[in-house]
């Protein structure tokens, strides 16, 4: 398949690397509103550079390089208008970086707009294509850890930034029923800086899922350090605990399965060693239907993020099904309240410099 890359920043640059490893999908153009990154990415890939997505699609549509895929790596703000511009050219696939959107109604509108044009909307959850995580999924289905009691997810990064990563991986490994269905959350502080999705800096959440597990999440710069390599961007993981053992994974230290106090299976790997190749596998799989990364009607892991924000705003448990009726201005109101309180936030970047480095440096190997 032929693909136009839109957004040539930190993540877009990583996609250029991945396209160099693909077998069935090829890059035909690089587009960014800023000429310098567009030109740099296009030069690396040996394709034309553009600074306007509509002009790019107009110039390419009647050529042998007409894009079938539009790969959008721009920040999540204002994606709906961009996708609507793209859909006028009826691509087969729109691939969106995560989080798909910062607002629930916009996310639902993105899905509806793609459906109305017969375009498949796929989310760039490349962890689903990591061979070590495919092996974890198989092992988790066959090794008995007893009756599962709980799932704990943790990250030193905000819920809006890492929540979709973590909860989507939980859904991939254990099935969509493992996602929390009813959530009580509390947030404070606010994160707004380059390369990080804006949203609450600290979120604590608890809920249950259809499988009867308790699900807990902590997204905070003061979350516990996970053992393993020290790249702060990789300080994120989960543990699923059963009556006879546990299943653990972290971005910086691989995965293990324990039974009765003994590790029965373990795989340690370096995320950066498999990330580009796994991204390439995702790109090569865009023509597959159904695709393992398509955005579900209930928004999947993204719906968990919105339910947690809704719970924080309204001070009550929120069923994930309620996200369909959640207004975008509720999210904005929560943000304004958290930004107004930021002076009282007991945890700041200055207090924890070791866990909030230059984001671009950390994400360059994510």
C-alpha positions in Angstrom: 0.0 0.0 0.0 1.1 3.6 -0.7 1.2 5.9 2.3 1.5 9.7 2.8 3.0 10.7 6.2 1.5 13.8 7.8 3.5 15.1 10.7 7.3 14.8 10.6 8.2 15.5 14.3 9.5 13.0 16.8 7.0 10.2 16.1 6.8 11.0 12.4 10.6 10.6 12.2 10.2 7.2 13.8 7.7 6.2 11.2 10.1 7.2 8.4 12.6 4.7 9.9 9.9 2.0 10.0 8.9 2.6 6.4 12.5 1.7 5.5 11.8 -1.8 6.9 8.4 -2.5 5.3 7.7 -5.1 2.6 4.2 -4.3 1.5 3.6 -0.6 2.3 5.8 2.2 0.9 6.0 5.9 1.7 5.2 8.2 -1.2 5.4 11.6 0.5 6.1 13.5 3.7 4.0 16.4 4.8 4.4 18.9 7.7 3.2 22.5 8.1 6.9 23.3 8.9 9.1 23.1 5.8 12.3 22.0 7.6 11.0 18.7 9.2 9.0 17.9 6.0 12.1 18.3 3.9 14.3 16.4 6.3 11.9 13.4 6.5 11.4 13.4 2.7 15.1 13.5 2.1 15.6 10.5 4.3 12.9 8.6 2.5 13.6 9.7 -1.0 10.1 11.0 -1.6 8.5 14.5 -2.2 8.0 17.0 0.6 4.9 19.0 1.2 3.7 21.6 3.7 0.0 21.3 3.0 -1.9 18.0 3.2 -4.6 18.9 0.7 -2.1 20.1 -1.9 -0.1 16.9 -1.3 -3.1 14.7 -1.9 -4.2 16.8 -4.9 -0.7 16.5 -6.5 -0.4 12.7 -5.8 -3.9 11.4 -6.5 -3.6 11.1 -10.3 -0.1 9.6 -10.2 1.2 6.1 -9.7 2.0 7.3 -6.1 -1.6 8.1 -5.2 -1.8 7.4 -1.4 -4.0 4.6 -0.2 -3.0 5.3 3.4 -2.7 8.6 5.2 -0.5 8.2 8.3 -1.2 11.1 10.7 1.5 11.7 13.3 0.5 15.2 14.2 -0.3 16.1 17.9 -3.9 15.1 18.9 -5.2 18.7 19.0 -7.5 19.7 16.0 -7.4 16.3 14.3 -11.0 16.3 13.2 -10.6 19.0 10.7 -7.4 17.5 9.3 -9.1 14.0 8.9 -12.1 15.6 7.2 -9.8 17.2 4.7 -8.1 13.9 4.1 -11.4 12.0 3.7 -12.3 14.1 0.7 -9.7 12.1 -1.2 -11.2 8.8 0.0 -8.1 6.9 1.2 -8.6 3.2 2.1 -7.0 3.7 5.6 -6.4 6.6 8.0 -3.7 5.6 10.5 -3.7 7.9 13.6 -1.1 8.2 16.3 -2.3 7.7 19.9 -4.1 9.3 21.6 -6.6 9.5 18.7 -8.2 12.6 20.3 -8.2 14.6 23.5 -12.0 14.8 23.5 -14.7 12.1 23.5 -17.1 13.6 21.0 -14.3 14.4 18.6 -13.0 10.8 18.9 -16.5 9.5 18.1 -16.9 12.0 15.2 -13.5 10.8 13.8 -14.8 7.3 13.8 -18.2 8.2 12.3 -16.5 10.4 9.6 -14.2 7.5 8.5 -17.2 5.1 8.5 -19.2 7.4 6.3 -16.5 7.4 3.6 -15.8 3.7 3.9 -12.3 4.5 5.2 -10.9 2.2 7.9 -9.6 4.1 11.0 -6.7 2.3 12.6 -4.8 3.4 15.7 -1.1 3.1 15.8 -0.8 0.7 18.8 2.4 -0.8 17.6 2.9 -2.8 20.9 0.3 -5.2 19.5 2.9 -6.1 16.8 5.9 -6.7 19.2 6.9 -10.4 18.9 7.7 -10.5 22.7 4.2 -9.3 23.5 2.6 -11.7 21.0 4.4 -14.4 23.0 3.2 -13.0 26.3 -0.3 -13.1 25.0 0.0 -16.8 24.1 1.6 -17.6 27.4 -1.0 -15.7 29.4 -3.7 -17.8 27.8 -2.1 -21.1 28.7 -0.3 -20.7 32.0 -2.7 -20.9 35.0 -2.2 -18.2 37.7 -5.4 -19.2 39.5 -8.5 -16.9 39.8 -7.4 -13.4 38.8 -8.0 -10.9 41.5 -6.6 -7.6 40.2 -4.8 -5.7 37.5 -2.6 -2.8 38.5 -1.2 -0.4 35.8 1.3 2.3 36.6 3.2 5.0 34.7 5.3 8.0 35.6 3.6 9.9 32.7 0.1 11.4 32.5 -3.0 9.3 31.8 -3.6 11.2 28.5 -0.1 10.3 27.3 0.4 6.7 28.5 -3.1 5.6 29.4 -4.0 4.5 25.9 -0.7 2.6 25.6 -1.2 0.6 28.9 -4.9 -0.1 28.7 -4.8 -1.1 25.1 -2.0 -3.6 25.9 -4.0 -5.0 28.7 -6.9 -5.5 26.3 -4.6 -7.1 23.7 -3.0 -9.5 26.1 -6.1 -10.5 28.1 -9.0 -9.5 25.9 -11.2 -6.4 25.7 -13.2 -7.7 28.7 -10.2 -6.9 30.9 -10.7 -3.1 30.4 -12.4 -1.5 33.4 -16.1 -0.9 32.8 -16.8 1.3 35.8 -14.2 3.8 37.0 -13.7 6.1 40.0 -10.9 8.5 39.5 -9.2 11.5 41.0 -6.8 13.9 39.3 -4.7 16.9 40.2 -2.1 19.0 38.5 -1.9 19.7 34.8 0.6 18.8 32.1 1.0 21.0 29.1 4.4 20.9 27.3 5.9 19.9 24.0 5.6 16.2 22.9 3.2 15.3 25.7 -0.6 15.1 25.3 -2.1 17.8 27.5 -4.2 16.6 30.5 -4.1 15.9 34.2 -0.6 15.4 35.5 -1.6 12.9 38.2 -4.5 10.5 38.0 -5.4 7.6 40.4 -8.3 5.3 39.3 -10.0 2.2 40.5 -12.7 0.1 38.9 -13.8 -3.4 37.9 -14.1 -5.3 34.6 -16.4 -7.9 33.1 -14.1 -10.6 34.2 -14.6 -9.7 37.9 -11.1 -8.3 38.4 -10.4 -5.1 40.4 -8.5 -2.7 38.1 -6.3 0.0 39.6 -4.2 2.7 37.8 -1.6 5.2 38.9 -0.3 7.8 36.5 2.0 10.2 38.3 5.5 11.6 38.3 6.0 10.1 41.7 4.8 6.6 40.7 7.2 3.8 41.9 10.3 3.3 39.8 10.1 0.0 38.0 13.2 -2.3 38.0 15.2 -2.4 34.8 16.6 0.1 32.4 16.3 3.7 33.5 14.9 5.5 30.5 12.1 7.5 32.2 9.9 7.3 29.2 9.9 3.5 29.7 8.7 3.7 33.3 5.3 2.1 32.7 3.9 -1.3 33.2 1.2 -3.6 34.6 0.9 -6.6 37.0 -2.0 -9.0 36.9 -2.3 -11.0 40.2 -4.1 -14.3 40.6 -4.5 -16.7 43.5 -1.7 -18.9 42.2 0.7 -16.4 40.6 1.1 -13.2 38.6 1.9 -11.8 35.2 4.1 -8.8 34.9 5.2 -6.5 32.1 7.1 -3.2 31.9 8.3 -1.2 29.0 11.8 -1.2 30.3 12.2 -4.8 31.6 10.1 -7.2 29.5 7.7 -9.7 31.0 7.5 -12.6 33.4 4.9 -15.1 34.7 5.2 -16.4 38.2 3.5 -19.4 39.9 3.6 -20.1 43.6 6.6 -17.8 44.0 8.6 -19.2 41.1 9.2 -17.5 37.7 8.1 -20.1 35.2 8.5 -18.0 32.0 10.3 -14.8 31.3 11.4 -12.7 28.3 13.6 -9.7 28.7 14.0 -7.5 25.7 15.1 -3.9 24.8 12.1 -1.9 23.6 14.2 0.1 21.2 15.6 -3.1 19.6 12.1 -4.2 18.4 10.1 -0.9 18.1 11.0 0.0 14.5 10.6 -3.5 13.2 7.3 -3.9 15.0 6.1 -0.5 13.6 7.0 -1.8 10.1 4.9 -4.9 10.8 1.9 -2.7 11.7 2.4 -0.7 8.5 2.6 -3.8 6.4 -0.7 -5.1 8.0 -2.8 -2.0 7.2 -4.5 -3.9 4.4 -5.6 -6.7 6.6 -9.3 -6.9 7.6 -10.1 -6.9 10.4 -7.0 -5.2 11.6 -5.9 -5.8 15.2 -5.6 -2.0 15.8 -9.0 -0.7 14.5 -10.7 1.8 16.8 -13.7 -0.1 18.5 -17.1 1.6 18.8 -16.7 2.1 22.6 -13.2 3.7 21.9 -11.5 0.9 23.9 -8.5 2.1 25.9 -9.2 5.7 24.9 -12.7 5.3 26.5 -11.0 4.4 29.8 -9.1 7.7 29.7 -12.3 9.7 29.0 -14.2 7.8 31.7 -11.5 8.6 34.2 -11.5 12.3 33.3 -15.3 12.4 33.5 -15.2 10.7 37.0 -12.6 13.3 38.1 -14.7 16.1 36.9 -18.0 14.9 38.4 -16.7 13.2 41.5 -18.6 9.9 41.0 -18.0 6.5 39.4 -18.5 6.5 35.7 -19.4 3.6 33.5 -17.3 3.5 30.3 -20.5 3.3 28.3 -21.3 6.9 29.4 -18.4 8.3 27.4 -20.7 8.4 24.4 -22.7 11.1 26.1 -19.8 12.9 27.6 -19.4 16.5 26.3 -16.0 17.8 25.2 -16.5 20.9 27.2 -16.5 18.7 30.4 -12.9 17.8 29.6 -12.0 21.4 29.0 -13.7 22.5 32.3 -11.7 19.8 34.1 -8.5 21.1 32.5 -9.2 24.7 33.5 -9.9 23.7 37.1 -6.7 21.6 37.3 -4.6 24.4 35.7 -6.0 26.9 38.2 -5.0 24.6 41.1 -1.5 23.8 39.7 0.1 26.1 42.2 -1.1 23.8 45.0 0.1 20.6 43.2 2.4 18.9 45.7 4.3 17.2 42.9 6.1 19.3 40.3 8.6 18.7 37.6 11.1 20.7 39.6 10.6 18.4 42.6 11.2 15.3 40.4 13.7 16.2 37.7 14.9 12.6 37.3 11.5 11.4 36.0 10.6 14.4 33.8 13.5 14.7 31.3 13.5 16.3 27.9 10.6 14.4 26.4 11.9 14.4 22.8 15.1 12.7 24.0 13.2 10.0 25.9 10.6 9.4 23.1 13.2 9.1 20.4 13.6 5.5 21.5 10.0 4.8 22.4 
